[in-house]
Structures are given as structure tokens and as C-alpha cells.
Amino acid sequence: MRRRTFIKNATLTGLGITTFGLLDSNGKAFFGNNLKVNGQRIETRINELAKFGRDEAGHGYRVAYTKGDIEGRAWFMQLMKDAGLNPIVDHGGNIIGKRKGKKPSLKPIAFGSHIDMVPDGGNYDGTLGSLSALEVIEVLNENRMVTEHPLEVIIFANEEGGLIGSRAMVGQLTDDGLKQISQSGLVMADGIKAIGGNPDDLKNSIRKKGDIHSFLELHIEQGGILENENFQIGVVEGIVGILDCEITIEGFANHAGTTPMKLRKDALLAASKLIIEVNEVINSVPGNQVGTVGKIQVQPGAYNVVPGKVALGLEIRDLSWDKIEMLFSEIEKRAATISTDTKTTITFMREASFSKPALTNKSLQQKINESANSLGLKTKFMQSGAGHDSQQMATIAPVGMIFVPSVGGISHSHKEFTKTEDMTNGANVLLQTILSVDRE
């Protein structure tokens, strides 16, 4: 052996790497790309977790801070304990399990997702990424593999309620956010307490820039692009920003039989005009932006009364926050015109739980793509139209996201489904990407 080659191999061996691959905990050569997850185990555990919060009709209600969520979290934490992760609950309610690396001085590679769901939600949203993160640990344990970096599995609390757990972790959960009412009926602060957190001392659980080497999240697409275009893996380039706004239209409630049409101050008529304008504004510029009025409440809500007050829920999403602001400003301008024409008052109140867009890390994108290609999987670079905890984590660390197909593009529904083969593909890409990052 030439001296230069000997030195190179000796150096690599000291780092836990040989010319044949990684070293396991016994110092034996290990082929990292031969590691494979147990897809059946992931599917079995998804079905087991789905039992928590399920109602008599078989629909899921594992909403954050409810009994189903609390029981599901306890079940998950036991699995983490069995895998040697010794999980703790931080002050924001997030579950964190740690696995030691060969070099404690290195920053941890973190990965995970969430297990809470929307009312009548599906069994795969968040859950796949969470159980796949645990699966990565199981595979490493079974193969007695020790990574260079420490590893962290993070299960975020109340993702569906506005990324509450990840906001707390990065120091972005405000006092106003803690006072919001959660879907469980509890204010966020009380909900965090219900799952073992401490909303009065969030600062002691905040992670800062540089605390984490990188964060990876596997998730179902929640749309139909991958399935329709026959791609197996989505390499996420960015997560859209989300602006939510409560719009209140106030007119004057009056007798529907005795109030002439020209004298009415019909709040619902004004609201209807505004909904149409929202659609026109969103479609007035090129791009992938979306805008939705998904909530409407009418008062007093009677056949024989001219509507006096209407509340609308507006949401705008795009990968550019500047574009979101531009679209919102245009909607406000058109609302002012409608207000004058209909003799109503229209006010806008932004929700505290807005999310800024987050671009994923280019290097991690490339590693995800290369890992998928090495497994013979077809990839598509794409944006995420849904919000994820990764966009909060992107404020403190490089992030990467992996998508797998959702059958029929269905999500946030009890009909949500992802095939075992696709789940397995995604988990294998996650595993290989983590190993690739660890070799840096």
C-alpha cells in the first residue's frame, strides 16, 4: 500500500469511516447505503397510533391537548424509551429524544414531525414523519450503528393549531399566541400545561442558531402533484408563508320585509362581493399563490332579517412574503370600495399565528435528491403549499423536507392515505440523508 493511501485510510478509520463504508460500534466496516427501514413496522405503528382519539364512527380526533393526544403522546414516548432515547418534554410541550454520537462536541442532527391532527383528520399527516424518525433510530440500534453526530428525534406539540410547539422552541411563541383558544377548547397556555409543558418559562427551552446542525422532516405531500406526475419523492424547495386574517363586515340588521333594497346596509351582500374580489385579486398575478375565504359567520342568521354582521376568515399563502403583503393590500383597497358602495364598515384583524415563508437548505436538498436517486427513486423539486414545523426550525438551522405521495391528493380528512411502499421509500430517503449529513 502506498504511504499516501495508508494515511488516508487511517484518517478515515479514525473518523469512523473506511473506504468500504461506515464503522459500526464494534469497529467493523458498514455499508450505510445497505441499511433499510422496516416499512411494515411503520405501517403497524401508524395503525396503532390511529386508535388514540378515534370516535365511535372510526374517525380520528387526536386534536392537540385532548385526551387522545395525551394518550398518543404517552404511547409514543414509551416507544422512544424502548429505543433508548430517554425522551423529555420541553416547556413548549415538545417531546425530545436524544441518541449519543461518537463526537459529543458535534451539533446534533435533528429530525421528526408531529402526531396531533385536525378534527376528523387522517392517520398520516405528521405521523409518518414522526414514526419514520423513530424507525431511523430503530434501524441504527439493530445494526449497532453509531453516528458521528448526536441525533435528536423531535415530536412537536400542536402543529395543527399554528405550529405552537416549534414556535416555542425557536422563541417565536408570543403572549398573544399563548392566549389564543386552541381547537381543544383550552387556551394555548393551559393546553401546554396539559401535556407537561411550562408556558410560564418558555425561554429556558429556546434553541438558538447554531444549537442544531440541521433539521430534516419527512411528510406526506397533502396534495396530488407527486401522484399525478408519477414521482416517488418530493424534494421541498421551500414552505409557503401563511397570513390569516379575520374580516368583520358590519351593516345594519333590519326587517327583511319592510326595508327597501336601496336602503339596506346588508353585511352579507358586502361580504359576498368581497369574497369574489379576493378570488380575482389572487388570480390577477402569475405564480402559485393561493387565497381562500374558508369561514363565514352571519348574524343574526334569520330568513326575515337583513344580515347586520358577517365574519370572514381569509387566508393567503405564497413562497414570497412580499407578494402576500401586496395581495393583502390590494384586497384591503377593494374592500374600501365595497364598504362605500354598500354603506357598511369593513375591518381587518390579522391573526397572531402568521407564518413567514421558509426556504429549505440547498445542500440538504441535494443530499435528499442524491439519496433518493441512489435508491432508484424518481424525484421532483417542489414547494410546500402547507405549513410545517420545518419553517420555524429554518429560523435557527438548515432544514430539509422530503415529501411522499398522498393518494388522491387528500389530506386533513379521514380518507387521507399513503401507500406502504411510498412510506417506506420516504423513510429510506430520510435514513440515507441523515447518514449523508453525518458524513460531512
C-alpha positions, 0 to 999 in steps of 0.5 A: 500500500502506498504511504499516501493511501495508508494515511488516508485510510487511517484518517478515515478509520479514525473518523469512523469511516473506511473506504468500504463504508461506515464503522459500526460500534464494534469497529467493523466496516458498514455499508450505510447505503445497505441499511433499510427501514422496516416499512411494515413496522411503520405501517403497524405503528401508524395503525396503532397510533390511529386508535388514540382519539378515534370516535365511535364512527372510526374517525380520528380526533387526536386534536392537540391537548385532548385526551387522545393526544395525551394518550398518543403522546404517552404511547409514543414516548414509551416507544422512544424509551424502548429505543433508548432515547430517554425522551423529555418534554420541553416547556413548549410541550415538545417531546425530545429524544436524544441518541449519543454520537461518537463526537459529543462536541458535534451539533446534533442532527435533528429530525421528526414531525408531529402526531396531533391532527385536525378534527376528523383528520387522517392517520398520516399527516405528521405521523409518518414523519414522526414514526419514520424518525423513530424507525431511523433510530430503530434501524441504527440500534439493530445494526449497532450503528453509531453516528458521528453526530448526536441525533435528536428525534423531535415530536412537536406539540400542536402543529395543527393549531399554528405550529405552537410547539416549534414556535416555542422552541425557536422563541417565536411563541408570543403572549398573544399566541399563548392566549389564543383558544386552541381547537381543544377548547383550552387556551394555548397556555393551559393546553401546554400545561396539559401535556407537561409543558411550562408556558410560564418559562418558555425561554429556558427551552429556546434553541438558538442558531447554531444549537442544531446542525440541521433539521430534516422532516419527512411528510406526506405531500397533502396534495396530488402533484407527486401522484399525478406526475408519477414521482416517488419523492418530493424534494421541498424547495421551500414552505409557503408563508401563511397570513390569516386574517379575520374580516368583520363586515358590519351593516345594519340588521333590519326587517327583511320585509319592510326595508327597501333594497336601496336602503339596506346596509346588508353585511352579507351582500358586502361580504359576498362581493368581497369574497369574489374580489379576493378570488380575482385579486389572487388570480390577477398575478402569475405564480402559485399563490393561493387565497381562500375565504374558508369561514363565514359567520352571519348574524343574526342568521334569520330568513326575515332579517337583513344580515347586520354582521358577517365574519370572514376568515381569509387566508393567503399563502405564497413562497414570497412574503412580499407578494402576500403583503401586496395581495393583502393590500390590494384586497384591503383597497377593494374592500374600501370600495365595497364598504362605500358602495354598500354603506357598511364598515369593513375591518381587518384583524390579522391573526397572531399565528402568521407564518413567514415563508421558509426556504429549505437548505440547498445542500440538504436538498441535494443530499435528499435528491442524491439519496433518493436517486441512489435508491432508484427513486424518481424525484421532483423539486417542489414547494410546500403549499402547507405549513410545517414545523420545518419553517420555524426550525429554518429560523435557527438551522438548515432544514430539509423536507422530503415529501411522499405521495398522498393518494388522491391528493387528500389530506386533513380528512379521514380518507387521507392515505399513503401507500406502504411502499411510498412510506417506506421509500420516504423513510429510506430517503430520510435514513440515507440523508441523515447518514449523508449529513453525518458524513460531512 
